[in-house]
Amino acid sequence: MLHFKYSSLINASVENVWRFYERPDILELLTPPWQPVKIIRREGGLGVGAISEFRINLGFIPVKWVAKHIECQPNALFIDEQIEGPMKSWTHRHQFENVKGQTKLIDAIAYELPGGWLAELLLGWWVKARLQDMFRYRHEVTKKECEETKVQE
């Protein structure tokens, strides 16, 4: 089992950052433009049972990736789990913590690559680097959007 964690401090309230994540176009906003990802559908917002479906291209091979929300505590966290996709397992915890009126946004992922320990040894570094790039982008977008709209709180 591999683990990845990325966090940042956003100068906006937890409620404001949570509202940003509730936007119907959030997946489009948070998907880095360089990633070979197409958003197929998003249903159910952030609540338990919500579904997000993507098509990602692994080289020239399109792969379906479906995640389902398994837990949701408004203004605190939501967790999604891969129910179909390229990973052997994938659980992504999105956490929102109040830190003196600001929001500490934490993305924590526990995942397994298909192919066991050998795949993790050979590809684990590459997957971690892609996750680092993606979450740096996501947090930058979140910070920019939420800090700019802070005056509306």
HELIX and SHEET records of a PDB file:
HELIX    1   1 VAL A   14  GLU A   22  1                                   9    
HELIX    2   2 ILE A   26  LEU A   30  1                                   5    
HELIX    3   3 GLY A  116  GLU A  148  1                                  33    
HELIX    4   4 LYS A  150  GLN A  152  5                                   3    
SHEET    1   A 7 LEU A   2  ILE A  10  0                                        
SHEET    2   A 7 GLN A 102  GLU A 112 -1                                        
SHEET    3   A 7 SER A  89  VAL A  99 -1                                        
SHEET    4   A 7 LEU A  77  GLU A  84 -1                                        
SHEET    5   A 7 ILE A  61  GLN A  73 -1                                        
SHEET    6   A 7 ILE A  51  LEU A  58 -1                                        
SHEET    7   A 7 VAL A  37  GLU A  43 -1                                        
END                                                                             
